[in-house]
Amino acid sequence: MAVKVLAEASPEEVRFAELQRRMAGVSQKMLSVTLQAMTRDGLVGRRVEPTVPPRVYYRLTPLGLSLEGPLAMVRAWAEEHMAEIDGANRRSQDEAATD
Amino acid sequence: MAVKVLAEASPEEVRFAELQRRMAGVSQKMLSVTLQAMTRDGLVGRRVEPTVPPRVYYRLTPLGLSLEGPLAMVRAWAEEHMAEIDGANRRSQDEAATD
């Protein structure tokens, strides 16, 4: 999801606060941990503007951008089959309830 | 990884013990939780043979099989870029050490 939002903005960078706004439902902590891991892996570049408070900007590196294509395939699959997966989950719950 | 191993065996089913053998480094607990979630989501079918001890077999459903293509794209990307990602991680560690 972070890759998708950053890929849409690419080659522009995105502020942390703006990323959070565009990824509703992801906690600040989870987003921060994810971006740290992606930075460590070389998928994301991080730039701090020394204002008060500091502004932190992220952008995809060429490596991170190359991941967007494969991830988009999985995302498309998930969107196409979401109803089917929800249905399977509901049936599993019903079976558990009648066990 | 479970999808890959099950897709390779498809349409044959695979015993839990055999899955574990083919996924070295994945704990029994982790494999078991993963297969439970995949069964709930309708990706995997589960069959118990009432022997003593019972034998449990898994196979991909058509839905699970349809996920293999998109996942293979991500797997290919990861294999292609593994060295680059390892390099980025080493540089991050070196920077952390000299901070």
Backbone of each chain as ProteinMPNN parsed JSONL, in Angstrom:
{"seq_chain_A": "MAVKVLAEASPEEVRFAELQRRMAGVSQKMLSVTLQAMTRDGLVGRRVEPTVPPRVYYRLTPLGLSLEGPLAMVRAWAEEHMAEIDGANRRSQDEAATD", "coords_chain_A": {"N_chain_A": [[0.84, -1.215, 0.0], [1.931, 1.254, 0.831], [3.859, 1.318, -1.126], [2.273, 1.604, -3.39], [1.046, 4.152, -3.014], [3.318, 5.786, -2.909], [4.368, 5.221, -5.412], [2.468, 6.312, -7.087], [2.889, 8.98, -6.616], [5.445, 9.282, -7.494], [7.881, 10.802, -9.72], [7.894, 12.502, -7.532], [8.381, 13.439, -4.057], [6.869, 12.433, -0.901], [5.324, 13.711, 1.978], [5.502, 12.493, 5.353], [3.14, 12.918, 6.897], [1.271, 13.263, 4.887], [1.333, 10.782, 3.584], [0.215, 9.242, 5.597], [-2.336, 10.286, 5.674], [-3.264, 9.364, 3.247], [-3.375, 6.686, 3.618], [-5.582, 5.483, 5.117], [-6.51, 3.93, 8.147], [-4.143, 2.686, 8.651], [-1.913, 2.603, 11.279], [0.059, 5.231, 12.832], [2.38, 4.248, 13.995], [2.679, 1.706, 12.71], [2.997, 2.55, 10.051], [5.331, 3.995, 10.279], [7.202, 2.043, 11.094], [7.088, 0.376, 8.853], [8.06, 2.104, 6.84], [10.633, 2.525, 7.778], [11.729, -0.07, 7.493], [11.548, -0.332, 4.721], [13.247, 1.682, 3.932], [15.676, 0.776, 4.936], [15.937, -1.472, 3.327], [16.464, -0.327, 0.958], [14.424, 0.472, -0.7], [13.14, 2.812, -0.425], [13.772, 6.3, -0.257], [14.744, 8.738, 2.148], [14.217, 11.958, 3.406], [15.06, 14.598, 5.493], [13.78, 17.647, 6.462], [15.133, 20.309, 8.092], [13.26, 21.803, 9.749], [11.23, 23.317, 12.373], [8.539, 21.764, 13.779], [10.651, 19.039, 12.487], [10.332, 18.216, 9.011], [9.569, 15.248, 7.319], [10.349, 13.573, 4.394], [9.486, 11.155, 1.912], [10.426, 9.042, -0.814], [10.122, 6.756, -3.566], [12.899, 4.717, -4.422], [14.7, 3.812, -7.466], [14.808, 1.011, -7.276], [12.653, 0.474, -5.497], [10.567, 1.425, -7.071], [10.586, -0.448, -9.076], [9.375, -2.549, -7.883], [6.71, -2.008, -7.859], [5.222, -2.883, -10.135], [5.079, -5.864, -10.015], [3.766, -5.978, -7.46], [1.379, -4.722, -8.055], [0.097, -6.64, -9.558], [-0.6, -8.558, -7.636], [-2.259, -7.017, -6.048], [-4.33, -6.453, -7.845], [-5.297, -9.036, -8.201], [-6.262, -9.523, -5.603], [-8.281, -7.594, -5.369], [-10.018, -8.467, -7.355], [-10.848, -10.912, -6.322], [-11.896, -10.492, -3.857], [-14.591, -10.643, -2.899], [-15.112, -13.346, -3.126], [-13.284, -14.422, -1.3], [-14.174, -13.23, 1.071], [-16.643, -14.508, 1.205], [-15.845, -17.205, 1.57], [-14.69, -16.95, 4.098], [-16.912, -16.26, 5.632], [-18.436, -18.615, 5.382], [-16.7, -20.386, 6.703], [-16.856, -19.385, 9.29], [-19.558, -19.836, 9.851], [-19.625, -22.634, 9.779], [-17.93, -23.163, 11.954], [-19.523, -22.173, 13.955], [-21.64, -23.96, 14.016], [-20.475, -26.277, 14.765]], "CA_chain_A": [[0.0, 0.0, 0.0], [2.859, 2.389, 0.824], [4.498, 1.328, -2.447], [1.294, 2.131, -4.354], [0.887, 5.597, -2.821], [4.575, 6.433, -3.292], [4.544, 5.058, -6.861], [1.584, 7.278, -7.733], [3.487, 10.307, -6.471], [6.785, 9.259, -8.072], [9.123, 10.923, -8.939], [7.804, 13.452, -6.415], [8.423, 12.835, -2.731], [5.628, 12.603, -0.141], [5.551, 13.92, 3.413], [4.965, 11.439, 6.223], [1.757, 13.236, 7.266], [0.442, 13.077, 3.694], [1.242, 9.329, 3.429], [-0.718, 8.756, 6.602], [-3.672, 10.7, 5.245], [-3.695, 8.565, 2.086], [-3.476, 5.281, 3.993], [-6.493, 5.443, 6.257], [-6.58, 2.617, 8.788], [-2.794, 2.256, 9.038], [-1.508, 3.44, 12.414], [1.311, 5.985, 12.685], [3.451, 3.326, 14.384], [2.844, 0.711, 11.651], [3.53, 3.231, 8.868], [6.703, 4.372, 10.588], [7.998, 0.813, 11.082], [7.139, -0.066, 7.454], [8.947, 2.992, 6.079], [12.001, 2.23, 8.233], [12.172, -1.32, 6.858], [11.702, -0.078, 3.282], [14.435, 2.516, 3.781], [16.798, -0.141, 5.168], [16.037, -2.381, 2.18], [16.825, 0.42, -0.245], [13.24, 0.686, -1.549], [12.635, 4.158, -0.166], [14.721, 7.318, 0.181], [14.169, 9.541, 3.227], [14.87, 13.259, 3.494], [14.534, 15.36, 6.623], [13.944, 19.091, 6.35], [15.379, 20.681, 9.499], [12.374, 22.84, 10.276], [10.735, 22.949, 13.706], [9.156, 20.429, 13.868], [11.245, 18.603, 11.212], [9.447, 17.572, 8.044], [10.23, 14.077, 6.744], [9.82, 13.242, 3.067], [9.856, 9.845, 1.378], [10.142, 8.759, -2.217], [10.631, 5.449, -3.986], [14.128, 4.618, -5.202], [14.429, 2.999, -8.667], [14.522, -0.362, -6.825], [11.287, 0.456, -4.967], [9.65, 1.622, -8.196], [10.534, -1.692, -9.863], [8.517, -3.497, -7.162], [5.301, -1.638, -8.007], [4.568, -3.728, -11.15], [4.688, -7.144, -9.416], [2.778, -5.805, -6.388], [0.094, -4.35, -8.658], [-0.54, -7.895, -9.979], [-1.2, -9.173, -6.447], [-3.349, -6.134, -5.637], [-5.434, -6.667, -8.788], [-5.864, -10.342, -7.865], [-6.998, -9.395, -4.339], [-9.514, -6.841, -5.62], [-10.891, -9.307, -8.185], [-11.347, -12.083, -5.603], [-12.241, -10.11, -2.491], [-15.924, -11.142, -2.537], [-14.975, -14.802, -2.997], [-12.548, -14.681, -0.05], [-15.11, -12.884, 2.14], [-17.637, -15.582, 1.249], [-15.204, -18.375, 2.185], [-14.528, -16.656, 5.522], [-18.23, -16.346, 6.269], [-18.802, -20.036, 5.473], [-15.889, -20.986, 7.762], [-17.413, -18.957, 10.58], [-20.831, -20.542, 10.044], [-19.306, -24.02, 10.121], [-17.386, -23.177, 13.316], [-20.626, -21.904, 14.874], [-22.524, -25.125, 14.103], [-19.685, -27.454, 15.224]], "C_chain_A": [[0.873, 1.262, 0.0], [3.528, 2.489, -0.537], [3.555, 1.944, -3.47], [1.199, 3.664, -4.24], [2.147, 6.334, -3.259], [4.803, 6.328, -4.807], [3.674, 6.058, -7.61], [2.18, 8.682, -7.693], [4.801, 10.429, -7.232], [6.834, 10.023, -9.392], [9.071, 11.935, -7.814], [7.939, 12.718, -5.085], [7.142, 13.185, -1.972], [5.973, 12.766, 1.337], [4.901, 12.81, 4.217], [3.471, 11.679, 6.52], [0.805, 12.984, 6.099], [0.255, 11.578, 3.403], [0.182, 8.769, 4.355], [-2.154, 9.082, 6.207], [-4.181, 9.779, 4.136], [-3.808, 7.077, 2.403], [-4.311, 5.158, 5.257], [-6.511, 4.029, 6.835], [-5.21, 2.057, 9.146], [-2.324, 3.179, 10.155], [-0.186, 4.145, 12.12], [2.512, 5.083, 12.955], [3.748, 2.324, 13.255], [3.462, 1.351, 10.408], [5.006, 3.562, 9.076], [7.636, 3.157, 10.525], [8.178, 0.31, 9.638], [8.132, 0.779, 6.657], [10.405, 2.791, 6.495], [12.555, 0.995, 7.548], [12.436, -1.084, 5.373], [12.942, 0.782, 3.005], [15.693, 1.655, 3.916], [17.03, -1.038, 3.952], [16.384, -1.653, 0.878], [15.658, 0.66, -1.188], [12.793, 2.141, -1.515], [13.78, 5.063, 0.238], [14.027, 8.267, 1.138], [14.941, 10.853, 3.308], [14.22, 14.046, 4.613], [14.821, 16.838, 6.396], [14.023, 19.641, 7.772], [14.573, 21.889, 9.944], [12.015, 22.461, 11.709], [9.212, 22.953, 13.663], [9.708, 19.985, 12.51], [10.193, 17.974, 10.299], [10.214, 16.43, 7.397], [9.535, 13.698, 5.441], [10.329, 11.884, 2.623], [9.6, 9.812, -0.117], [10.673, 7.369, -2.543], [11.967, 5.617, -4.687], [13.778, 3.867, -6.502], [14.123, 1.542, -8.299], [13.08, -0.481, -6.329], [10.258, 0.574, -6.087], [9.5, 0.336, -9.004], [9.666, -2.752, -9.175], [7.033, -3.228, -7.422], [4.569, -2.538, -9.014], [4.123, -5.072, -10.581], [3.633, -7.005, -8.323], [1.402, -5.469, -6.949], [-0.648, -5.601, -9.126], [-1.265, -8.557, -8.801], [-2.407, -8.343, -5.991], [-4.572, -6.348, -6.541], [-6.115, -8.003, -8.492], [-6.761, -10.217, -6.623], [-8.328, -8.666, -4.562], [-10.517, -7.693, -6.392], [-11.569, -10.401, -7.347], [-11.815, -11.784, -4.182], [-13.58, -10.71, -2.042], [-15.873, -12.649, -2.281], [-14.314, -15.163, -1.656], [-13.437, -14.354, 1.154], [-16.139, -13.996, 2.316], [-17.07, -16.821, 1.93], [-15.05, -18.165, 3.686], [-15.856, -16.77, 6.257], [-18.646, -17.804, 6.425], [-17.997, -20.721, 6.575], [-16.437, -20.639, 9.135], [-18.707, -19.692, 10.88], [-20.571, -21.996, 10.45], [-18.791, -24.121, 11.557], [-18.517, -23.017, 14.328], [-21.512, -23.142, 15.055], [-21.776, -26.381, 14.556], [-20.06, -27.839, 16.646]], "O_chain_A": [[0.599, 2.216, -0.729], [3.745, 3.585, -1.053], [3.985, 2.72, -4.323], [1.263, 4.375, -5.243], [2.066, 7.381, -3.901], [5.366, 7.239, -5.414], [4.081, 6.592, -8.642], [1.999, 9.472, -8.62], [5.227, 11.531, -7.577], [5.878, 9.907, -10.159], [10.097, 12.211, -7.193], [7.648, 11.525, -4.993], [6.42, 14.11, -2.347], [6.813, 12.043, 1.872], [3.879, 12.253, 3.817], [2.651, 10.768, 6.409], [-0.328, 12.546, 6.296], [-0.834, 11.148, 3.024], [-0.639, 7.939, 3.962], [-3.064, 8.27, 6.379], [-5.367, 9.452, 4.082], [-4.274, 6.294, 1.576], [-3.816, 4.783, 6.32], [-6.525, 3.049, 6.091], [-5.117, 1.062, 9.864], [-2.333, 4.4, 9.998], [0.587, 3.709, 11.267], [3.521, 5.138, 12.253], [4.904, 2.115, 12.888], [4.348, 0.767, 9.783], [5.822, 3.424, 8.164], [8.729, 3.238, 9.965], [9.264, -0.121, 9.249], [8.942, 0.249, 5.898], [11.308, 2.876, 5.663], [13.693, 0.989, 7.078], [13.426, -1.574, 4.829], [13.599, 0.627, 1.976], [16.639, 1.777, 3.138], [18.17, -1.328, 3.592], [16.574, -2.278, -0.165], [15.863, 1.013, -2.35], [12.156, 2.637, -2.445], [14.664, 4.651, 0.99], [12.847, 8.572, 0.962], [16.172, 10.858, 3.282], [12.996, 14.155, 4.686], [15.965, 17.23, 6.166], [13.097, 19.464, 8.564], [15.121, 22.869, 10.449], [12.438, 21.417, 12.206], [8.617, 24.022, 13.525], [9.278, 20.503, 11.479], [9.282, 17.287, 10.762], [11.358, 16.599, 6.976], [8.317, 13.527, 5.386], [11.462, 11.506, 2.921], [8.685, 10.462, -0.623], [11.573, 6.868, -1.868], [12.15, 6.556, -5.462], [12.672, 3.341, -6.623], [13.28, 0.907, -8.932], [12.369, -1.418, -6.692], [9.216, -0.082, -6.063], [8.432, 0.057, -9.55], [9.269, -3.735, -9.801], [6.197, -4.11, -7.23], [3.422, -2.917, -8.777], [2.94, -5.406, -10.642], [2.706, -7.812, -8.252], [0.382, -5.876, -6.394], [-1.879, -5.635, -9.101], [-2.385, -9.048, -8.941], [-3.438, -8.89, -5.602], [-5.704, -6.414, -6.061], [-7.341, -8.106, -8.523], [-7.876, -10.739, -6.598], [-9.362, -9.059, -4.023], [-11.717, -7.65, -6.121], [-12.71, -10.776, -7.613], [-12.096, -12.695, -3.403], [-13.687, -11.225, -0.929], [-16.499, -13.159, -1.352], [-14.742, -16.094, -0.973], [-13.458, -15.096, 2.136], [-16.465, -14.379, 3.44], [-17.735, -17.424, 2.773], [-15.255, -19.095, 4.466], [-15.922, -17.307, 7.363], [-19.152, -18.194, 7.477], [-18.54, -21.547, 7.309], [-16.48, -21.482, 10.031], [-18.94, -20.122, 12.01], [-21.22, -22.52, 11.356], [-19.159, -25.037, 12.293], [-18.501, -23.62, 15.401], [-22.072, -23.348, 16.131], [-22.387, -27.438, 14.714], [-19.507, -28.793, 17.194]]}, "seq_chain_B": "MAVKVLAEASPEEVRFAELQRRMAGVSQKMLSVTLQAMTRDGLVGRRVEPTVPPRVYYRLTPLGLSLEGPLAMVRAWAEEHMAEIDGANRRSQDEAATD", "coords_chain_B": {"N_chain_B": [[5.126, -18.958, -0.216], [4.091, -21.438, 0.665], [2.015, -21.492, -1.161], [3.466, -21.742, -3.522], [4.722, -24.306, -3.26], [2.454, -25.939, -3.022], [1.248, -25.349, -5.448], [3.041, -26.411, -7.255], [2.665, -29.104, -6.769], [0.053, -29.393, -7.492], [-2.513, -30.92, -9.568], [-2.415, -32.632, -7.417], [-2.651, -33.585, -3.93], [-0.95, -32.634, -0.871], [0.79, -33.913, 1.9], [0.817, -32.733, 5.304], [3.272, -33.168, 6.686], [5.004, -33.487, 4.549], [4.865, -31.006, 3.277], [6.086, -29.481, 5.236], [8.656, -30.516, 5.142], [9.434, -29.588, 2.65], [9.551, -26.892, 3.056], [11.824, -25.706, 4.433], [12.958, -24.178, 7.413], [10.623, -22.942, 8.085], [8.568, -22.892, 10.845], [6.686, -25.535, 12.49], [4.448, -24.579, 13.803], [4.063, -22.035, 12.571], [3.588, -22.83, 9.92], [1.278, -24.285, 10.27], [-0.545, -22.337, 11.226], [-0.579, -20.669, 9.001], [-1.672, -22.364, 7.031], [-4.19, -22.803, 8.12], [-5.292, -20.217, 7.93], [-5.272, -19.911, 5.157], [-7.027, -21.92, 4.455], [-9.389, -21.03, 5.627], [-9.753, -18.764, 4.061], [-10.436, -19.892, 1.705], [-8.494, -20.671, -0.094], [-7.194, -23.017, 0.089], [-7.799, -26.507, 0.257], [-8.613, -28.97, 2.708], [-8.03, -32.211, 3.891], [-8.698, -34.857, 6.029], [-7.354, -37.919, 6.853], [-8.595, -40.604, 8.547], [-6.614, -42.12, 10.062], [-4.397, -43.626, 12.529], [-1.62, -42.101, 13.766], [-3.832, -39.357, 12.652], [-3.754, -38.512, 9.172], [-3.099, -35.526, 7.464], [-4.059, -33.809, 4.62], [-3.377, -31.371, 2.112], [-4.503, -29.249, -0.536], [-4.382, -26.915, -3.271], [-7.208, -24.879, -3.918], [-9.199, -23.961, -6.846], [-9.296, -21.146, -6.612], [-7.027, -20.631, -4.981], [-5.062, -21.554, -6.688], [-5.201, -19.668, -8.669], [-3.922, -17.559, -7.551], [-1.266, -18.099, -7.694], [0.075, -17.21, -10.033], [0.23, -14.228, -9.892], [1.695, -14.135, -7.43], [4.041, -15.388, -8.182], [5.223, -13.453, -9.734], [6.039, -11.545, -7.846], [7.795, -13.112, -6.381], [9.756, -13.66, -8.312], [10.706, -11.086, -8.704], [11.823, -10.616, -6.162], [13.854, -12.548, -6.072], [15.451, -11.665, -8.146], [16.349, -9.233, -7.156], [17.547, -9.679, -4.751], [20.3, -9.539, -3.969], [20.826, -6.827, -4.214], [19.108, -5.773, -2.263], [20.158, -6.989, 0.026], [22.626, -5.706, 0.019], [21.851, -3.032, 0.466], [20.859, -3.296, 3.061], [23.178, -3.995, 4.446], [24.684, -1.645, 4.137], [23.041, 0.116, 5.575], [23.344, -0.898, 8.15], [26.084, -0.469, 8.534], [26.131, 2.326, 8.492], [24.584, 2.859, 10.755], [26.295, 1.863, 12.668], [28.424, 3.633, 12.602], [27.29, 5.955, 13.404]], "CA_chain_B": [[5.953, -20.166, -0.276], [3.157, -22.566, 0.704], [1.3, -21.487, -2.442], [4.374, -22.269, -4.546], [4.892, -25.754, -3.087], [1.174, -26.577, -3.342], [0.98, -25.174, -6.878], [3.891, -27.367, -7.963], [2.082, -30.434, -6.604], [-1.323, -29.371, -7.996], [-3.713, -31.048, -8.741], [-2.241, -33.591, -6.316], [-2.611, -33.005, -2.593], [0.341, -32.799, -0.196], [0.643, -34.136, 3.34], [1.406, -31.686, 6.143], [4.678, -33.493, 6.955], [5.761, -33.278, 3.309], [4.937, -29.547, 3.123], [7.086, -29.006, 6.185], [9.966, -30.912, 4.625], [9.791, -28.763, 1.48], [9.668, -25.489, 3.445], [12.81, -25.679, 5.518], [13.077, -22.867, 8.053], [9.306, -22.517, 8.56], [8.227, -23.736, 11.995], [5.439, -26.286, 12.401], [3.404, -23.665, 14.267], [3.845, -21.025, 11.531], [2.981, -23.503, 8.767], [-0.071, -24.667, 10.664], [-1.358, -21.112, 11.266], [-0.713, -20.21, 7.612], [-2.609, -23.249, 6.323], [-5.522, -22.51, 8.674], [-5.774, -18.96, 7.345], [-5.519, -20.151, 3.729], [-8.228, -22.756, 4.365], [-10.499, -20.126, 5.93], [-9.923, -17.84, 2.922], [-10.858, -20.632, 0.52], [-7.364, -20.874, -1.007], [-6.663, -24.354, 0.308], [-8.713, -27.536, 0.752], [-7.973, -29.784, 3.748], [-8.678, -33.511, 4.008], [-8.104, -35.631, 7.118], [-7.536, -39.361, 6.741], [-8.748, -40.989, 9.956], [-5.683, -43.144, 10.522], [-3.81, -43.292, 13.838], [-2.229, -40.763, 13.91], [-4.5, -38.923, 11.424], [-2.941, -37.834, 8.151], [-3.805, -34.352, 6.954], [-3.63, -33.466, 3.265], [-3.789, -30.06, 1.615], [-4.317, -28.941, -1.949], [-4.917, -25.604, -3.647], [-8.484, -24.77, -4.626], [-9.01, -23.13, -8.053], [-8.982, -19.775, -6.175], [-5.629, -20.626, -4.55], [-4.213, -21.743, -7.861], [-5.198, -18.421, -9.447], [-3.018, -16.616, -6.872], [0.129, -18.468, -7.928], [0.657, -16.358, -11.08], [0.657, -12.95, -9.313], [2.753, -14.319, -6.419], [5.283, -15.744, -8.867], [5.833, -12.19, -10.191], [6.716, -10.936, -6.694], [8.916, -13.995, -6.051], [10.802, -13.436, -9.318], [11.294, -9.774, -8.4], [12.649, -10.754, -4.953], [15.075, -13.302, -6.406], [16.278, -10.826, -9.021], [16.891, -8.068, -6.462], [17.985, -10.076, -3.415], [21.655, -9.045, -3.697], [20.705, -5.377, -4.064], [18.462, -5.529, -0.976], [21.157, -7.344, 1.039], [23.628, -4.637, 0.011], [21.261, -1.862, 1.127], [20.793, -3.603, 4.488], [24.545, -3.917, 5.012], [25.063, -0.232, 4.218], [22.285, 0.714, 6.685], [23.987, -1.342, 9.386], [27.37, 0.236, 8.652], [25.839, 3.718, 8.864], [24.124, 2.858, 12.144], [27.459, 1.574, 13.512], [29.32, 4.791, 12.646], [26.543, 7.13, 13.894]], "C_chain_B": [[5.086, -21.423, -0.234], [2.392, -22.659, -0.611], [2.184, -22.092, -3.531], [4.481, -23.799, -4.465], [3.602, -26.481, -3.46], [0.846, -26.461, -4.83], [1.808, -26.165, -7.691], [3.297, -28.776, -7.902], [0.716, -30.537, -7.292], [-1.437, -30.132, -9.316], [-3.595, -32.08, -7.617], [-2.284, -32.862, -4.975], [-1.277, -33.361, -1.923], [0.086, -32.968, 1.299], [1.334, -33.035, 4.122], [2.912, -31.924, 6.333], [5.557, -33.221, 5.733], [5.919, -31.779, 3.021], [6.046, -28.979, 4.003], [8.501, -29.315, 5.689], [10.398, -29.983, 3.495], [9.919, -27.287, 1.817], [10.586, -25.378, 4.656], [12.863, -24.266, 6.102], [11.736, -22.32, 8.517], [8.906, -23.461, 9.695], [6.893, -24.44, 11.76], [4.253, -25.386, 12.759], [3.039, -22.65, 13.168], [3.151, -21.635, 10.317], [1.519, -23.832, 9.061], [-1.006, -23.453, 10.668], [-1.613, -20.597, 9.844], [-1.746, -21.042, 6.861], [-4.037, -23.057, 6.83], [-6.115, -21.258, 8.031], [-6.111, -19.169, 5.866], [-6.769, -21.011, 3.525], [-9.464, -21.897, 4.595], [-10.81, -19.209, 4.741], [-10.347, -18.558, 1.648], [-9.75, -20.863, -0.493], [-6.919, -22.334, -1.016], [-7.79, -25.28, 0.78], [-7.954, -28.493, 1.668], [-8.746, -31.091, 3.857], [-7.953, -34.304, 5.084], [-8.398, -37.102, 6.878], [-7.518, -39.919, 8.163], [-7.905, -42.206, 10.342], [-5.24, -42.788, 11.936], [-2.285, -43.309, 13.678], [-2.891, -40.327, 12.599], [-3.516, -38.273, 10.448], [-3.743, -36.701, 7.565], [-3.196, -33.955, 5.61], [-4.172, -32.103, 2.869], [-3.629, -29.999, 0.108], [-4.875, -27.557, -2.227], [-6.3, -25.771, -4.265], [-8.222, -24.007, -5.938], [-8.668, -21.679, -7.686], [-7.509, -19.662, -5.77], [-4.676, -20.73, -5.73], [-4.11, -20.448, -8.675], [-4.289, -17.37, -8.823], [-1.558, -16.888, -7.222], [0.812, -17.559, -8.968], [1.146, -15.022, -10.526], [1.774, -13.1, -8.283], [4.088, -14.643, -7.072], [6.002, -14.488, -9.364], [6.628, -11.55, -9.051], [7.95, -11.772, -6.319], [10.079, -13.777, -7.029], [11.504, -12.1, -9.059], [12.267, -9.904, -7.219], [13.953, -11.485, -5.265], [16.021, -12.445, -7.232], [16.999, -9.734, -8.224], [17.451, -8.381, -5.074], [19.359, -9.479, -3.047], [21.631, -7.54, -3.422], [20.129, -5.021, -2.682], [19.421, -5.869, 0.167], [22.201, -6.236, 1.154], [23.117, -3.399, 0.739], [21.196, -2.079, 2.636], [22.169, -3.497, 5.143], [24.974, -2.469, 5.152], [24.329, 0.446, 5.376], [22.918, 0.349, 8.018], [25.303, -0.613, 9.615], [27.15, 1.681, 9.089], [25.409, 3.808, 10.321], [25.319, 2.678, 13.082], [28.363, 2.8, 13.653], [28.609, 6.047, 13.146], [27.024, 7.527, 15.287]], "O_chain_B": [[5.31, -22.363, -0.997], [2.145, -23.753, -1.12], [1.709, -22.863, -4.364], [4.347, -24.494, -5.472], [3.639, -27.513, -4.13], [0.24, -27.364, -5.408], [1.337, -26.697, -8.696], [3.408, -29.547, -8.855], [0.272, -31.633, -7.635], [-0.532, -30.012, -10.142], [-4.581, -32.367, -6.938], [-1.99, -31.669, -4.898], [-0.574, -34.273, -2.359], [-0.73, -32.257, 1.886], [2.324, -32.467, 3.661], [3.72, -31.011, 6.166], [6.7, -32.782, 5.861], [6.978, -31.337, 2.575], [6.828, -28.125, 3.584], [9.412, -28.494, 5.799], [11.572, -29.628, 3.387], [10.346, -26.499, 0.974], [10.164, -25.005, 5.751], [12.818, -23.28, 5.366], [11.697, -21.34, 9.262], [8.905, -24.68, 9.525], [6.079, -24.005, 10.946], [3.206, -25.423, 12.114], [1.863, -22.435, 12.874], [2.238, -21.035, 9.751], [0.645, -23.674, 8.208], [-2.129, -23.532, 10.171], [-2.714, -20.149, 9.523], [-2.589, -20.502, 6.144], [-4.988, -23.14, 6.052], [-7.281, -21.239, 7.639], [-7.122, -18.66, 5.381], [-7.483, -20.847, 2.536], [-10.455, -22.004, 3.873], [-11.97, -18.917, 4.452], [-10.592, -17.918, 0.625], [-10.029, -21.216, -1.638], [-6.347, -22.821, -1.991], [-8.626, -24.89, 1.594], [-6.784, -28.79, 1.427], [-9.975, -31.084, 3.909], [-6.727, -34.411, 5.057], [-9.555, -37.491, 6.719], [-6.547, -39.733, 8.897], [-8.418, -43.189, 10.876], [-5.658, -41.766, 12.481], [-1.699, -44.373, 13.478], [-2.558, -40.86, 11.54], [-2.58, -37.581, 10.848], [-4.91, -36.866, 7.209], [-1.983, -33.788, 5.483], [-5.285, -31.73, 3.241], [-2.73, -30.621, -0.457], [-5.744, -27.078, -1.499], [-6.532, -26.697, -5.043], [-7.133, -23.464, -6.121], [-7.851, -21.048, -8.356], [-6.823, -18.718, -6.165], [-3.628, -20.084, -5.767], [-3.08, -20.165, -9.287], [-3.922, -16.397, -9.482], [-0.707, -16.012, -7.066], [1.974, -17.186, -8.807], [2.326, -14.695, -10.657], [2.7, -12.289, -8.255], [5.141, -14.23, -6.585], [7.231, -14.45, -9.414], [7.744, -11.071, -9.254], [9.003, -11.229, -5.987], [11.239, -13.718, -6.622], [12.725, -11.991, -9.177], [13.381, -9.38, -7.257], [15.021, -11.1, -4.789], [17.237, -12.489, -7.047], [18.118, -9.351, -8.563], [17.788, -7.473, -4.314], [19.543, -8.976, -1.938], [22.316, -7.044, -2.527], [20.599, -4.095, -2.022], [19.496, -5.141, 1.157], [22.61, -5.873, 2.257], [23.839, -2.788, 1.527], [21.45, -1.154, 3.407], [22.305, -2.976, 6.25], [25.562, -2.092, 6.166], [24.918, 1.262, 6.085], [23.018, 1.188, 8.913], [25.608, -0.192, 10.73], [27.873, 2.202, 9.938], [25.817, 4.721, 11.039], [25.356, 3.267, 14.163], [28.996, 2.992, 14.692], [29.24, 7.093, 13.299], [26.517, 8.489, 15.865]]}, "name": "protein", "num_of_chains": 2, "seq": "MAVKVLAEASPEEVRFAELQRRMAGVSQKMLSVTLQAMTRDGLVGRRVEPTVPPRVYYRLTPLGLSLEGPLAMVRAWAEEHMAEIDGANRRSQDEAATDMAVKVLAEASPEEVRFAELQRRMAGVSQKMLSVTLQAMTRDGLVGRRVEPTVPPRVYYRLTPLGLSLEGPLAMVRAWAEEHMAEIDGANRRSQDEAATD"}
